[in-house]
Amino acid sequence: MTDRSFRSILTGSFSTPCAENPTVVMMEAGYAKAGIDARYINCDVKPDHLADAIAGAKAMEWAGFNCSIPHKIAVIEHLDDLAESARIIGAVNCVQIRDGKLTGNNTDGKGFLASLRKLTDPKDKTVFLLGAGGAARAIAVELALAGACHITIANRSIEKAQAIADLLAKNTRCSADAQAWPEGLHIPEGTDILINATSIGLGDRDALPPIETDSLGNATIVADVIPNPPMTKLLREAKAQGCKTLDGLGMLVNQGIIGAELVVGATLSAEIMEKTLADIFGVQD
Ligand code: NDP
C-alpha cells in the first residue's frame, strides 16, 4: 500500500489555460470542509501532451483527474475502462485512477440529473432540450437512462440534434426526435422539463434563447445549464410565468460531488461548495 503520510492526495483537471478557475476553489473548499488532505490542481495540458500528462498523473499516483475540451474524446484511448454513460456519450470528463488502472466517467449529465432530482424524478417525463453540443448530449443520455419517456432535441443545425436522437434510440428505451430551431421556437404544451443546454446566457444576464417566450409557461420545470450568471434571463422569464426553475450552479456543484465520490471516495458538502461558487460569481441571494 502506498504511504501517503508525507503528501496530500493529488487530483485535478487537465484543461486549457484559464485566469480564474472556480472549480479549483470549489473542490478545495469541499476537501477542506470534509477534512480530506487532498489538492485539486488545474494543469494546462496541450493536446499533443495528453499521453505524457496521463503517464505523469499515474507516475505521481494521482487519485484521478477531470478533463475538459479538447481532451474529452482524446482521453478515451488512454483508459482501461469506461462507465456505461461515458461509453454511450462517447466523451469522458472524469478519470478515476486505482492501482494504476484508469476508468473514464462522464459527470456532466449526472451532475444535471442530481440537481434535477431535487425538483422531480425524470422517470416517465417529457423533455424538451435546447442545444445539441456536449452538455446536451450528456444530459440527454442520463435522462434517458433515468427513464424519461420522450426527449425532443432542438438545435440550429438539426444534424447534431438528430445524432443525439439516434444515439438514444440505439442505446436506451427512451423515444426521441430532432427539430430544427426557427426564430421564435414554440415550446409545446405538456412539456414536463425544458432545458437550455446551449451556451446562450453564459456571461450575459440579458441573453435569451430565441424561443416564443409566451410558450415558456407550457413547461412545468425550466432548467438552465448556465452556471454564471445562474439566474439567467430564461429562468427569470420562466419564473414570471409560474414555472419551477433550476439553475446551472447546482449542476456544477453536483458534478464536483460526484467526481469526488469517484476519485477520493468521499461525499463533500454541497452547501459549502455552492456558497463558494456563489461568492465567486457574486450571486446576491
Ligand atoms: P458546445 O459548444 O458543445 O455546444 C453549444 C450549443 O449551443 C450548440 O448546440 C450550439 O448550437 C448552441 N448555440 C450556441 N449559440 C447559439 C445561438 N446563438 N443560438 C442557438 N444555439 C446556439 O458547448 P457545451 O455543450 O459543452 O456547453 C454548453 C453550455 O453548457 C456552456 O455554456 C457551458 O458553460 C455549459 N455547461 C455547464 C455545466 C455546468 O455544470 N453547469 C457543465 C457543462 C457545460 P449549434 O450546434 O447550432 O452551433
Residues whose N, C-alpha, C, O or C-beta is under 5 A from the ligand:
A	BS01	NDP	G131 A132 G133 G134 A135 A136 N155 R156 S157 K160 A197 T198 S199 L202 V225 I226 P227 G248 M251 L252
